[in-house]
Amino acid sequence: METTARMPDKPPAEDLAQALAAVLPALHRALDRRVDADFPHPKPAEGQIALLRLIRDQDGITVREAAEVLLVKPNNLSATVTQMVAAGLVERRRDPADKRVTHLHLTPTAAARTRTVDGLISGYVVRALATLSDGERAALGAAVGALRVLERGLHPAGS
């Protein structure tokens, strides 16, 4: 009796793509809901949170540079920055060499709140990781680098 290998309905890469596309946003939503429940301040919009983290990581970034990183139009980001300046979260400082250029900095309030949110998220993830086996934690650790490469590969060409 001759046996033949059954062709899967979908290639393994497609299964993996669908699983990642489903689990990553669900993970983000779960963390977001936990932060919403435990953070005592009004939560900025998602785009503002992304900008706050970027400014934290690249203090002094310009609006144009931030727009490139966040894949948004500079004029749209400029409007967001204006709102965040008004809310006391971001400071614009003129470049001493070129007065047309401004650099973005977190205010002390925004820096403290960003640290608080990061601490909350870290705590949630550390507690969740403690429920996993050593092998599961190792697999997640190994996957982080690959996920970063995947994220860069998903950016539009030329960015």
N, C-alpha and C positions, 0 to 999 in steps of 0.2 A: 504494500500500500504506500503510495507516494504522498508525502505531506508537503504542503507549500506554506510558506510564511504568509500570514494574513497581513495585508497592507493596512496600516492604521488609517482611521478616517482623516486625521490631520497630521501633518509633520510634527515631530516633537518640538521644534522651535515655535510653532504656532500655539501649541498647548502652553508652553512656557510664557510666551508673549501675553496670552490671554490671562494666565494666572497672575503674572506680575501686574498687568493693567488693572486687575480687580483688587489685588491685595494691597498695593501701595496706597491708593487713595483711601481704602478702608482703614489702613493703619493711621494715615494722616487724620482722618475724621475722628477716630477714636482718641487720639492724642488731643486734638482740637477741643473735643467735648469735655475731656478731663480738665484741660486748662480753663475753659469757660466756666466750669463749676468751681474751680479753686482760686482763680485769679481775681483779686478784689477791685480791679480797675476795668473801665470800659475797654473792650477788645478792639484794636484797630482793624480796618479792612485787611483782607489777605494781601493785597498789593502793598499796603503800607507796612505790614509785618515783614514782607520780603525785602523792602527797602531798608527798614530798620536793621535787619540782620546784615545786609550788605554794607551799610554804613559802619556798623559795628566792626565788621571784618576788614573793611577797607576805609578807615577813617580818612576823611579829606577827599573822597571820590567826588568827581564832578557829576552834574546831572547827565551830561552826554555819555560819560563812561558808565554810569549806573544804568542808563537806558539800554546801552548795548548789552550789558550783562543780563539785565532782566527781560530783554527782548520786547521792549516797549518803545513807543515813539517818544523822543525827547520832550516835545511839547506836552504830551499827556503826563509824563513823569514830572515835569515842571509844575503842572497844576497840582499834582499829588504833594509835591514838596511844599508848595505854598500853603496847602491845608495843614500839613504837618508842622510847619513853622508857626502857623496861627494857633495850633493846639499845644505848642510848647514842647514838641518832641524832637525837632530838628533845627539846627542853626545853619545859616548860610554865612560863609565868611569869604570875603573878596580875596582873590589871589593878589599878593603884593606886586608881582611882576606884570600881571595882565588884569586890569580892573574889570574887564568884561567877563572874566571867569570867576565862578564861585565854587567853593568847596563845601561839602556837606559834612556835618558833625552831629552826633547825638547830643541832646541836652543831658544834663545829669539825671533828670527824671526819666527820660527814655532809656538811658544806659542802665539805670537801676531796675526798671521794669523789664527790660530785655533779659537782664541777668536772672530776675525772678522767674520769668517764663522758662528760660533755659534750665534753671534748677528744677522746676516742676516737671518738665518733660524728661529730664535726666532721671529723676526719681521714679517716674512712672515706668520708664523703660528698664531701669535697673531691677525694679521689683518684678516686672514681667519676665525679664531674662532669668531671674532666680528660679522661675518655675520650669525652665527648660532643662533638658539633659545637657551634659557636657558636649556631646556630639552636635546637638542642635545649636548650642551657643557657638561652637567652632565653625559650623556651617554658615551661620549668620556673619560671623567675623570675616570669614573668607569671602563672603558675597559683597561686603561693603565696597571694596575696591572695584569689583566688577560692575556694581550698580553705578558708581561714579563714572566709569568709562561709558556705560550704557547711556547715562544722562547726557554726557557730552556728545555722544553719537546721535542723539535725538534733536540736538539744536539744528536749526536751519543752516544750510550751506553758507559758509562765509561768516558765521558768527563765532 
